[in-house]
Amino acid sequence: MKQFQYTKATSPQGVLEAISKPGTKIIAGGTNLVDHMKHGLIAPDKLVDINHLPLKGITPTKSGLHIGTLALNSVVSENALVLQKQPLLSMALKAGASPQLRNMATVGGNIMQRTRCTYFYDTIMPCNKREPGTGCGAMEGYNRMHAIFGASGQCIAVHPSDMCVALAALDAQVIITGKKGEKRMPFTDFHRLPDDHPELDNHLAKDEMILGVEIPDNNFAKNSYYLKVRDRQSYAFALVSVAVGLDLSGGTIRSARLAMGGVAHKPWRLFEAEKFLAGKTATEDNFKQAAQLAMQGAKAYEYNAFKLKLAPAAITEALKHASGIV
Amino acid sequence: MENIKKRKASATEGLDRVDGRLKVTGKAKYSAEYNTKGLVYGVLAGSTITSGTIKTIDAKAAENAPGVLAVYTYLNSPKIPGYQDPPTQPKGPFRIFDDNKIYFNGQPVALVVADTFERAQYAATLIKVAYDKASFQTDLKSNISAGVSPRNGKDYVKGQEDAYKTAPVKIEQEYILPTDVHNPMELHTIIANWDGDDKLTVWDKTQGVLGTQRSIAQAFKLDPKNVHVISPFVGGAFGAALRTWQHEIAAVMAAKALKKPVKLVLSRAEMFTAVGYRPYTWQKMGLGATPDGKLVGITHEASGQTSMYEDFTEGTVNISQLMYACPNVNTRYRLVSLNVNTPTPMRGPGEATGAIALECGMDELAYALNMDPIDLRVVNHADTDPQTGKPYSSKFLKDAYQLGADAIGWKNRNRKPASVTENGWLVGYGMGTGMFGAYRGAATVLARLLADGTLDLETAVTDIGPGTGTAMTNIASEVMGVAADKISVKIGDSALPPSPTQGGSSVTSTVGSAVNDACVQLKEKLKELSGTAEGGNLSYAQILQAHNLPQLEVTVTSKSSPEAAKYAMYSWSVHFMKVLVHPTTGVVKVDKAVSVADCGTIVSPKTARSQIIGGTIMGTGMGLMEEAVIDHRYGRLVNNDFANYHVPIQADIPQLEALFVNKPDPYINPMGAKGMGEIATIGVAAALANAVFNATGKRVRDLPITPDKLI
């Protein structure tokens, strides 16, 4: 890879100053960024290491749980507060990557990770995300892992994260700092659909950084489930994954949260299915109906048509697990 | 079956791997770790097109990059002396930097050498190559009709051709196995260090130091004695290091031109295009039987892919000629030349692919007959070799079926597919048989007893992982009565007495025999010295001391006897799988696996068990997840890394049981031991596919069996 400069940041303010200059990238766990550099996808002039900043904390707030951007995926997944209040997040984290990667990867880095579309990774192949205007290699290529929701004529890549699917389902907020100060963004609004700008993964401006996420308290802890369907039992990206949080009272669903991974350019929240389930009894039949509602607008390509069957099956299965029917 | 002694290798039985501690503590030094003084680093740049010619190469930026010593391409590379002779065959091994032709995507077009690995790697990205593109084919499925009979290859016919079609009960099905890649953990590596113009040392990842010595000597027109090849530890190979590849030739060339030691380690992506793979293969199986299950005819067709420049053939269809007693057997084998690199043998070469068609076919036939799959196999058991009529040197396959059936709980199998569930998952049982020739070649071993009573064993063979050193120690300890911890083994060096390449499940048989014979001779010499038949009560050390000998040494060459040629010699395996399949998501989990090997005496129980387990895991990858995918629009691989090319990980593998019949083969060698490396994998994928059918009623004939194929 190209030679680059390396500096250690001493404050978020220092990071913001550093990234205001072009060619500068933030490095935290480096589990994705370093791959990009090795593959020649990016060649930054300078890396700002933020690992030393005090942004690792996992702390309760008045109405939720705050997780610092530098909290390690492995640490979050085993944290007592997370396990008690938001077990869905722990389940999703443990379904992701490998123990070695989770020991390095941070929450902020996980949110910022880019698609694993193989056309994006191979600089010889066309890819509008990597190099706008070159075309989409996957559209008529090997698109088994690709999107069935929200794709555009420019890009059919999917977001690879498991953690983000849980955070989307849990109504998390992303806490962002920039020159204009701190702001909050609903997690479901953070990532973008590809539209005409697949090179942009999310709405974080170039001169902003993530400080952490906050998950509002909820009643889903007892009835949460993360189902990941994949080609092997660990260290494989999702063919389809489903995050479910149910607020159950007796057999009745007071409210439901559902999101899918492996199906879109962003964690795919299933609002229609949630609406349908609210007030219904937890039965397999209702789950199947919710799953069908969730599939509206789905569109498949040559190699991923199986997802049209797999996704509703996975939604139903995840709901069964969450509600204790399985 | 009562009298079979069930011998289960447990963790407490037999010697620990003699180099196990070195390996797990990082003290075992692999080829890439010999950091010779003045070492420089080579990195290859690969073609980005799939077929055509190189128009221009602009290497200026790379040459001017920091630390770069040289950039070699076909334009400026010193000629490889051995390449200058006119070729004796129309096709042959790819010759690196020999001309401007591109045969496959990823073909090396340049070698950058720099003072650090990172600098070489960066400079390699700066090379600009312009090509004239030509049309290409990389898809076997759409080119099956272009298949040709390999050179000297005749279709095999015994009895009537296509006789299965006349049988009262028959099946006819097609099967696809995609390209599987060896992917050993250790990347292929060479360090080449010349001493003057006509002598060099190489530290190399190879399955045979003498094979590498020969290849390098030929390419550079050297006396083989002047090529010293060292490979004391090999981190897996599975066939990928059977031959000398072009990156090795390139490194030797660059080291000579630069007069510096050059290290070249392939990247994981290059492991997919530089060192062979199991070829994409289409197969068609026709099986016909009488209503009571007696086979009437077997017809097995296969088309495998090879490169444009070289024919690679393997015994894909041979297993159908050899496995069952059947009056009419015919096979057809075709090669399809594509714009890909040449395949190479991968564990159970040919047979592992062929067993998918034969053993899935037998399962399909058993269903057509409404018969138990084991009963069908027993009914068609071959009591003599179906090809030659020769008696077997030993065969206890029926015992193996019984051992495995008991261990997996075959009696719990419900013949009706998709009829059993456990906790919401469909349950299925399946089995598959494997076989592979049992060989014994020639090897020379030096055995040296020292005055302190310790024993040294030396021979050139490499250990690619099965535990060759451990097996040698076991054999010597047993023959000599010397404790294992008093025996040291030196292997993996071309300067040691000659022994063959590690491959074809033949090393324990071949080298083990030489160890045995050397130890027997040594013992005889000791008896002579002591003057009594049993050496009296003197220890070996005392005998040497009594004669004032610092050591006693024999070098013995051992090979197969003519007597052995009277017999057909094979090893057999039976693999049993219990799988769970999720009815709506299609996820397959291996719940239990039992592999039984009938491969003569087990000389090293612990490493034998490891070898069977490793082979079963490799077969599990073949059955459930491995597939190298090419985007045929570009002719380029799209999953050439460990994130996207899936091999089984711990979570995919349940407790595997490895069982051994453990009855000696009286003819093959003094130990009675036959090979087990290949049979560990052959038949596993079929057992999985058959178990998945039993679980779901879905017959997946194009491997791997991923969830999408079951929903």
Boltz contact constraints between the chains, C-beta under 6 A:
constraints:
  - contact:
      token1: [A, 40]
      token2: [B, 125]
      max_distance: 6.0
  - contact:
      token1: [A, 118]
      token2: [B, 638]
      max_distance: 6.0
  - contact:
      token1: [A, 124]
      token2: [B, 48]
      max_distance: 6.0
  - contact:
      token1: [A, 141]
      token2: [B, 631]
      max_distance: 6.0
  - contact:
      token1: [A, 142]
      token2: [B, 629]
      max_distance: 6.0
  - contact:
      token1: [A, 142]
      token2: [B, 631]
      max_distance: 6.0
  - contact:
      token1: [A, 142]
      token2: [B, 638]
      max_distance: 6.0
  - contact:
      token1: [A, 229]
      token2: [B, 585]
      max_distance: 6.0
  - contact:
      token1: [A, 229]
      token2: [B, 707]
      max_distance: 6.0
  - contact:
      token1: [A, 231]
      token2: [B, 625]
      max_distance: 6.0
  - contact:
      token1: [A, 231]
      token2: [B, 646]
      max_distance: 6.0
  - contact:
      token1: [A, 231]
      token2: [B, 706]
      max_distance: 6.0
  - contact:
      token1: [A, 232]
      token2: [B, 625]
      max_distance: 6.0
  - contact:
      token1: [A, 232]
      token2: [B, 646]
      max_distance: 6.0
  - contact:
      token1: [A, 232]
      token2: [B, 652]
      max_distance: 6.0
  - contact:
      token1: [A, 233]
      token2: [B, 651]
      max_distance: 6.0
  - contact:
      token1: [A, 233]
      token2: [B, 652]
      max_distance: 6.0
  - contact:
      token1: [A, 234]
      token2: [B, 649]
      max_distance: 6.0
  - contact:
      token1: [A, 234]
      token2: [B, 651]
      max_distance: 6.0
  - contact:
      token1: [A, 235]
      token2: [B, 649]
      max_distance: 6.0
  - contact:
      token1: [A, 306]
      token2: [B, 708]
      max_distance: 6.0
  - contact:
      token1: [A, 309]
      token2: [B, 711]
      max_distance: 6.0
  - contact:
      token1: [A, 310]
      token2: [B, 711]
      max_distance: 6.0
  - contact:
      token1: [A, 313]
      token2: [B, 584]
      max_distance: 6.0
  - contact:
      token1: [A, 313]
      token2: [B, 585]
      max_distance: 6.0
  - contact:
      token1: [A, 314]
      token2: [B, 585]
      max_distance: 6.0
  - contact:
      token1: [A, 317]
      token2: [B, 584]
      max_distance: 6.0
  - contact:
      token1: [A, 326]
      token2: [B, 424]
      max_distance: 6.0
